[in-house]
Amino acid sequence: MQLYQNLKHDDALNTNQYAEARAILYAARYAKRAGINRLEIRTDSKFCIESLTKFIDNWIRNADKDGIWRSQKGSPVVHQKIFREIYNISKRVNISYQYVPGHSGERGNDAADRLAEVAADRATYFYNRKKLQAKSAASSGQQKSSKLTADDLINNNNVARIGLLRFSEMQPFRSLYIRNDGYLVDDDDIVVVYTDGACRGNHRRDVRHSGSGVYWGDYRKNGRFSVYFPRHNIEENTNQFAEARAILYAARHAAKYEIDSLEIRTDSMFCIDSLTDYIYKWIDNADDDGTWYSSRGRPVVHQEIFSEIHDIANNQVDISYQYVEGHSGEEGNEEANRLAEAAADQAKQFYLNEYD
C-alpha cells in the first residue's frame, strides 16, 4: 500500500542514502502503528542494511557522553536520528532485511522506485518554482510575484525543465470513478476524498473566521455528499486549523459509514507531516496529563484534532494521505477549496449578523 510520497527539498542532508533510510523509517513506523509483529523490508540499499544490522552496534558502543553515535573514525554518524528511531522501533517490531538488486525486474522494488522518483521529481519541481518566484519578485521590485506558468519554468531553468516535464508526464493521480453508493473511488476501489481549509483574517489576533471543505464528489445519495463547516470567533482559527478539521470531518464520516480504506487528498503538507511523521514524536513527548509536546518543548497546537484523527486511523479506518498541489487545476481540490471558502465567508457573515 502506498501511504505517503515523502517530499523533501532544499535540505543539506538530502542524498540517496538519506531517502533510502527515510523510506525504511516510514515502513517501520507503519508496522508499529498497525500492530505488525514481524516485518521483512526488501531494499536495494546495502548501505541501509549494513548500517542497521552490522554497523549500528559499534555506533552505539562508540557513543559519546552526549549520546551522539560515532563511527570507528570518531566522526558523528550521518542520519543517526533516522537510524536511532528505526532501532527503537525494532525493539517492538521484529524487523528483518532482504537485499534486492535495483532495477532487476522485481515488481515490488520497481514500484517502490517509481514512488521515490515521483516524490523526488515533485520536490525538484516545487523547489525550482519557489526559486523562480523569488527571483521574479526581486527583479520586478514586488513583494509577491504573480503565479508562474509551466512555460516560465521551462524557459528560465534547465533543471526545472527536466523536473517539470517528468512531473507532468507521470500523471501521478489515478483515474477516479463514481461507485454505486456515490463515492469517488480509484482503480483499487479505495474511497477518495478531497479536503481543504480557508480562513478570513488569518493573520489577525482578534477575530478570525474559518471554513472546512470536504469533497466526496458531485453524486449525492443517502446523505453522503460534499459539505462545508463554518467556524467563527474561535481563538485557534487559522488556515492550519481549518485544514486539520476538514481531515477530521472526512475521517469521522468514514468511521460512521464503515469505510474500510480512505485516501485523503489535501494540499496541506503541514497536516500530512503532522499525521504521518511528527505525531509519533509528540506522543512520545507527552507528559503525565497526556499533553503532547513538540521537540522544542511546546504544547502541540490542535492536539485534540490530530488525536481524534490518529485514533480513527488506528482503530477504525485505514487512512492514507496524498499531497495535491493547491490551485493546480485538479478538480477535487478546487471543489474542496470552493467549499472551504464558502464556509469561511458564511462564518464571517454569521459573526457580522450576530454583532451588527
Backbone torsions as a table, in degrees:
resi	resn	phi	psi	omega
1	MET	NA	137.5	175.6
2	GLN	-86.6	116.4	-179.5
3	LEU	-92.8	-43.3	-172.7
4	TYR	-168.2	129.6	175.0
5	GLN	-92.1	104.3	-173.5
6	ASN	-70.9	131.5	177.9
7	LEU	-112.3	120.1	175.8
8	LYS	-134.5	130.7	176.8
9	HIS	-147.9	165.6	178.6
10	ASP	56.7	42.1	-177.6
11	ASP	-126.2	127.3	-177.2
12	ALA	-64.1	-22.7	-179.1
13	LEU	-84.6	-7.5	-175.0
14	ASN	-64.3	113.9	174.3
15	THR	-146.2	171.6	174.9
16	ASN	-60.3	-40.7	-179.7
17	GLN	-63.5	-39.8	177.9
18	TYR	-61.4	-45.2	-179.1
19	ALA	-66.0	-40.5	178.6
20	GLU	-62.3	-44.5	-178.4
21	ALA	-64.6	-41.4	179.0
22	ARG	-65.6	-35.6	177.7
23	ALA	-61.2	-42.7	177.8
24	ILE	-64.7	-38.9	178.7
25	LEU	-61.5	-44.6	179.7
26	TYR	-62.1	-39.5	178.0
27	ALA	-64.5	-42.2	179.7
28	ALA	-65.1	-42.2	178.6
29	ARG	-60.9	-43.3	-178.9
30	TYR	-63.7	-42.2	178.9
31	ALA	-60.3	-42.0	178.7
32	LYS	-63.4	-45.9	-178.2
33	ARG	-65.0	-36.9	-176.2
34	ALA	-84.6	-2.1	179.4
35	GLY	74.5	26.7	178.7
36	ILE	-77.7	128.6	-176.6
37	ASN	-86.3	-37.0	-178.2
38	ARG	-128.1	134.9	-177.3
39	LEU	-140.5	128.0	172.5
40	GLU	-105.2	121.0	179.6
41	ILE	-102.5	122.3	178.5
42	ARG	-103.8	124.6	-175.3
43	THR	-145.4	154.6	176.2
44	ASP	-97.1	14.8	-179.7
45	SER	-99.8	98.8	175.3
46	LYS	-65.2	-31.8	177.9
47	PHE	-57.4	-47.7	-178.8
48	CYS	-67.8	-41.5	-179.9
49	ILE	-61.8	-48.0	-179.3
50	GLU	-67.1	-36.1	179.1
51	SER	-62.3	-42.3	-173.3
52	LEU	-87.6	-13.7	-178.5
53	THR	-118.0	-14.6	-174.2
54	LYS	-127.8	-60.6	-173.8
55	PHE	-70.1	-30.4	-168.7
56	ILE	-60.8	-35.2	179.2
57	ASP	-63.2	-40.6	177.4
58	ASN	-67.8	-38.4	178.5
59	TRP	-59.8	-44.4	-178.4
60	ILE	-64.6	-41.8	179.0
61	ARG	-65.3	-31.2	-178.4
62	ASN	-88.4	6.5	-177.1
63	ALA	-61.6	142.5	178.9
64	ASP	-85.0	-174.8	-175.3
65	LYS	-66.6	-19.7	177.8
66	ASP	-89.7	2.1	178.6
67	GLY	84.7	8.6	-179.7
68	ILE	-81.0	123.5	178.3
69	TRP	-69.3	143.1	-179.6
70	ARG	-134.5	145.7	178.9
71	SER	-76.2	178.7	178.7
72	GLN	-63.1	-25.8	178.2
73	LYS	-83.1	-3.6	178.0
74	GLY	90.0	-1.7	179.8
75	SER	-85.4	148.1	179.1
76	PRO	-59.6	140.9	-179.3
77	VAL	-70.5	128.4	177.9
78	VAL	-70.5	138.7	177.9
79	HIS	63.6	27.0	-176.4
80	GLN	-66.5	-25.6	178.0
81	LYS	-61.7	-41.4	179.0
82	ILE	-68.4	-49.7	-178.3
83	PHE	-63.2	-34.9	179.6
84	ARG	-63.0	-43.1	-179.4
85	GLU	-67.8	-40.2	176.4
86	ILE	-61.0	-42.5	179.5
87	TYR	-60.6	-43.2	179.6
88	ASN	-66.9	-39.2	178.1
89	ILE	-65.1	-35.0	-178.3
90	SER	-64.8	-13.0	175.0
91	LYS	-74.8	-21.0	179.9
92	ARG	-107.2	-28.0	179.2
93	VAL	-118.1	127.0	179.1
94	ASN	-76.3	98.8	-174.8
95	ILE	-102.4	129.1	172.6
96	SER	-120.6	161.3	-174.8
97	TYR	-126.5	139.3	178.6
98	GLN	-127.3	123.3	179.2
99	TYR	-77.2	134.9	177.0
100	VAL	-126.1	122.5	177.3
101	PRO	-59.4	131.8	179.6
102	GLY	-64.1	142.9	176.0
103	HIS	56.2	37.5	-179.8
104	SER	-97.6	1.2	178.7
105	GLY	96.0	-2.4	176.9
106	GLU	-70.1	127.5	-170.0
107	ARG	-58.9	-46.3	-177.9
108	GLY	-63.8	-41.4	179.5
109	ASN	-65.8	-41.6	179.2
110	ASP	-64.3	-38.4	179.1
111	ALA	-66.6	-42.2	178.2
112	ALA	-64.1	-40.0	178.3
113	ASP	-62.9	-39.6	179.9
114	ARG	-63.9	-42.4	177.5
115	LEU	-62.4	-42.1	-180.0
116	ALA	-64.4	-40.3	179.0
117	GLU	-65.0	-40.5	177.9
118	VAL	-59.9	-47.5	-179.0
119	ALA	-63.3	-41.3	179.9
120	ALA	-65.3	-41.1	179.8
121	ASP	-66.4	-38.9	177.5
122	ARG	-65.1	-42.9	178.7
123	ALA	-60.4	-42.5	177.8
124	THR	-62.3	-44.3	-179.0
125	TYR	-61.4	-49.6	-177.4
126	PHE	-66.0	-37.9	-179.7
127	TYR	-64.7	-46.6	-179.6
128	ASN	-67.6	-34.5	176.6
129	ARG	-64.5	-41.2	178.5
130	LYS	-62.3	-42.5	179.0
131	LYS	-63.1	-43.0	-178.2
132	LEU	-68.8	-35.4	176.7
133	GLN	-63.4	-42.4	178.8
134	ALA	-64.9	-41.3	179.1
135	LYS	-64.7	-40.8	179.7
136	SER	-64.7	-41.4	179.4
137	ALA	-64.4	-41.0	-179.2
138	ALA	-66.1	-40.7	-177.5
139	SER	-72.4	-28.4	-178.8
140	SER	-91.9	-9.5	179.7
141	GLY	78.2	13.0	-179.9
142	GLN	-99.7	153.1	177.5
143	GLN	-75.6	-31.6	179.8
144	LYS	-129.0	133.8	-179.7
145	SER	-91.4	158.4	175.1
146	SER	-72.3	162.7	-177.8
147	LYS	-63.7	131.4	-179.5
148	LEU	-84.8	146.5	177.3
149	THR	-94.6	170.9	177.0
150	ALA	-61.0	-37.5	179.3
151	ASP	-62.4	-37.0	178.2
152	ASP	-59.9	-44.2	-179.2
153	LEU	-65.8	-42.4	-177.5
154	ILE	-66.9	-40.9	-174.7
155	ASN	-78.2	-21.5	-172.5
156	ASN	-102.8	-14.2	-174.4
157	ASN	-156.3	122.0	-177.5
158	ASN	-67.0	-38.7	179.2
159	VAL	-64.2	-43.0	177.6
160	ALA	-62.4	-35.3	-179.7
161	ARG	-62.8	-45.1	179.5
162	ILE	-62.8	-48.0	-178.8
163	GLY	-63.2	-40.6	-177.8
164	LEU	-68.1	-42.6	-179.3
165	LEU	-63.5	-43.4	179.4
166	ARG	-66.7	-36.6	-179.9
167	PHE	-64.0	-44.5	-176.2
168	SER	-75.9	-31.0	-177.5
169	GLU	-78.2	-20.9	-174.2
170	MET	-76.9	-18.7	-178.8
171	GLN	47.9	66.3	-170.0
172	PRO	-66.6	-20.2	-177.0
173	PHE	-100.1	125.5	-177.8
174	ARG	-72.9	158.7	178.1
175	SER	-65.4	143.9	178.7
176	LEU	-113.4	152.9	-178.8
177	TYR	-132.4	157.7	175.2
178	ILE	-94.1	116.1	-179.8
179	ARG	-77.4	167.1	-177.1
180	ASN	-59.8	-30.3	180.0
181	ASP	-85.7	3.6	173.2
182	GLY	99.4	-5.5	-178.0
183	TYR	-86.4	152.7	169.6
184	LEU	-78.0	131.8	178.8
185	VAL	-135.1	157.7	177.5
186	ASP	-97.1	-170.0	-177.2
187	ASP	-63.0	-23.0	179.4
188	ASP	-94.8	11.8	179.4
189	ASP	64.4	27.5	174.7
190	ILE	-90.6	130.3	-179.2
191	VAL	-68.2	135.4	-178.7
192	VAL	-119.3	134.7	177.2
193	VAL	-133.5	146.7	176.9
194	TYR	-107.8	135.9	178.9
195	THR	-128.7	151.7	177.1
196	ASP	-158.2	164.2	178.7
197	GLY	-137.6	155.0	178.4
198	ALA	-145.3	154.0	-179.1
199	CYS	-144.9	131.5	175.0
200	ARG	-95.2	127.5	-176.5
201	GLY	75.5	39.1	-173.2
202	ASN	-58.2	-31.4	-175.7
203	HIS	-99.8	6.1	177.8
204	ARG	-88.3	154.7	-178.8
205	ARG	-102.6	-11.4	-174.9
206	ASP	-91.6	-65.9	-176.1
207	VAL	-129.9	126.9	176.5
208	ARG	-131.8	149.1	-177.2
209	HIS	-128.3	121.3	-176.1
210	SER	-117.9	161.1	177.4
211	GLY	-144.6	143.5	178.9
212	SER	-119.4	133.7	-179.7
213	GLY	-115.7	134.3	177.9
214	VAL	-127.5	114.6	-174.2
215	TYR	-110.9	111.8	179.2
216	TRP	-98.6	-5.3	-175.1
217	GLY	120.0	168.2	-176.6
218	ASP	-80.8	-24.1	-175.3
219	TYR	-71.3	125.1	-176.7
220	ARG	-112.0	131.4	178.9
221	LYS	-160.6	135.6	177.5
222	ASN	57.0	30.1	177.4
223	GLY	74.8	5.8	-177.7
224	ARG	-95.9	84.3	-178.3
225	PHE	-140.4	173.3	-175.1
226	SER	-64.7	141.6	-174.6
227	VAL	-139.2	164.9	173.3
228	TYR	-136.6	151.9	-172.0
229	PHE	-129.8	108.6	178.1
230	PRO	-83.8	146.1	174.6
231	ARG	-139.1	139.7	178.9
232	HIS	-146.2	159.3	176.4
233	ASN	55.4	39.6	177.5
234	ILE	-117.7	133.2	-172.3
235	GLU	-58.4	-39.5	-174.5
236	GLU	-85.1	7.3	179.9
237	ASN	-61.1	114.7	174.8
238	THR	-148.0	173.0	174.3
239	ASN	-59.6	-41.7	-179.3
240	GLN	-64.2	-39.3	177.2
241	PHE	-60.5	-45.7	-178.8
242	ALA	-66.4	-39.5	177.9
243	GLU	-62.9	-45.9	-178.6
244	ALA	-64.7	-40.6	179.5
245	ARG	-66.4	-34.4	177.8
246	ALA	-61.4	-43.5	177.8
247	ILE	-64.6	-39.7	178.4
248	LEU	-61.5	-44.6	178.9
249	TYR	-60.6	-40.6	178.5
250	ALA	-64.5	-43.3	-179.9
251	ALA	-65.0	-42.0	177.9
252	ARG	-61.4	-43.0	179.5
253	HIS	-60.5	-46.2	-179.3
254	ALA	-60.9	-40.2	179.1
255	ALA	-67.6	-41.7	-178.1
256	LYS	-63.1	-41.8	-176.2
257	TYR	-98.0	16.0	172.2
258	GLU	55.8	46.7	173.0
259	ILE	-81.9	121.4	-174.8
260	ASP	-71.5	-45.2	-176.8
261	SER	-129.2	136.3	-176.7
262	LEU	-138.0	129.6	172.7
263	GLU	-104.6	118.6	179.4
264	ILE	-100.0	121.6	179.1
265	ARG	-104.7	123.8	-174.8
266	THR	-144.2	154.8	175.6
267	ASP	-98.8	14.9	-179.2
268	SER	-100.0	99.5	174.5
269	MET	-66.0	-29.4	177.2
270	PHE	-58.3	-47.3	-179.1
271	CYS	-68.7	-41.2	180.0
272	ILE	-63.0	-49.3	179.2
273	ASP	-61.0	-40.1	-178.8
274	SER	-63.1	-41.9	-172.8
275	LEU	-88.3	-13.7	-178.8
276	THR	-116.5	-10.6	-174.8
277	ASP	-134.6	-68.1	-171.1
278	TYR	-63.3	-31.0	-170.9
279	ILE	-60.0	-33.6	-178.6
280	TYR	-69.4	-34.4	176.3
281	LYS	-72.5	-38.5	177.9
282	TRP	-60.2	-44.2	-179.1
283	ILE	-64.2	-41.6	178.3
284	ASP	-63.4	-29.2	-177.9
285	ASN	-91.0	6.7	-176.5
286	ALA	-65.3	146.7	177.6
287	ASP	-88.9	-174.8	-177.2
288	ASP	-64.3	-23.9	179.1
289	ASP	-86.7	-1.0	178.7
290	GLY	87.4	7.3	178.3
291	THR	-78.5	127.4	178.9
292	TRP	-79.0	146.8	177.9
293	TYR	-130.7	144.0	177.0
294	SER	-75.9	176.1	178.8
295	SER	-64.9	-18.5	177.9
296	ARG	-91.1	2.4	177.7
297	GLY	84.0	14.9	-179.9
298	ARG	-100.7	144.0	176.5
299	PRO	-58.6	139.6	-177.8
300	VAL	-72.7	128.5	177.6
301	VAL	-71.6	139.0	178.4
302	HIS	65.0	30.8	179.7
303	GLN	-57.4	-41.0	-177.4
304	GLU	-58.5	-40.2	-179.4
305	ILE	-69.8	-51.4	-177.6
306	PHE	-63.6	-34.9	180.0
307	SER	-64.0	-42.9	180.0
308	GLU	-67.5	-41.0	177.4
309	ILE	-61.9	-43.8	-179.5
310	HIS	-61.1	-41.7	179.7
311	ASP	-65.1	-42.0	179.1
312	ILE	-64.1	-42.7	-179.5
313	ALA	-65.5	-31.3	-178.3
314	ASN	-82.0	-29.4	-168.5
315	ASN	-118.8	-18.6	-172.7
316	GLN	-130.4	-40.8	-173.0
317	VAL	-131.5	133.9	174.7
318	ASP	-81.6	102.5	-173.7
319	ILE	-104.3	130.3	171.8
320	SER	-120.9	162.8	-175.7
321	TYR	-126.3	140.0	178.1
322	GLN	-129.2	123.0	178.5
323	TYR	-75.1	135.3	175.5
324	VAL	-125.5	128.3	178.6
325	GLU	-66.8	128.6	-179.2
326	GLY	-64.5	140.8	176.4
327	HIS	56.1	37.1	179.8
328	SER	-98.9	0.5	177.9
329	GLY	98.5	-2.4	177.8
330	GLU	-71.9	124.4	-169.2
331	GLU	-56.3	-46.8	-177.1
332	GLY	-61.9	-40.8	178.5
333	ASN	-66.9	-40.2	179.3
334	GLU	-64.1	-39.3	-179.9
335	GLU	-69.4	-40.5	177.2
336	ALA	-63.0	-39.7	177.1
337	ASN	-63.2	-41.0	179.5
338	ARG	-62.7	-42.3	178.3
339	LEU	-64.2	-42.0	180.0
340	ALA	-65.3	-42.2	178.9
341	GLU	-63.3	-42.6	179.1
342	ALA	-63.1	-39.8	179.5
343	ALA	-66.8	-41.1	178.6
344	ALA	-63.7	-41.3	177.7
345	ASP	-64.7	-39.9	179.5
346	GLN	-66.5	-39.9	177.9
347	ALA	-60.9	-41.3	178.4
348	LYS	-64.6	-39.9	-179.0
349	GLN	-68.2	-39.1	176.0
350	PHE	-57.6	-43.1	-178.1
351	TYR	-65.2	-45.4	-179.3
352	LEU	-63.5	-39.0	179.0
353	ASN	-66.8	-36.9	-176.4
354	GLU	-71.2	-35.5	-174.9
355	TYR	-110.2	8.8	179.8
356	ASP	-72.8	NA	NA
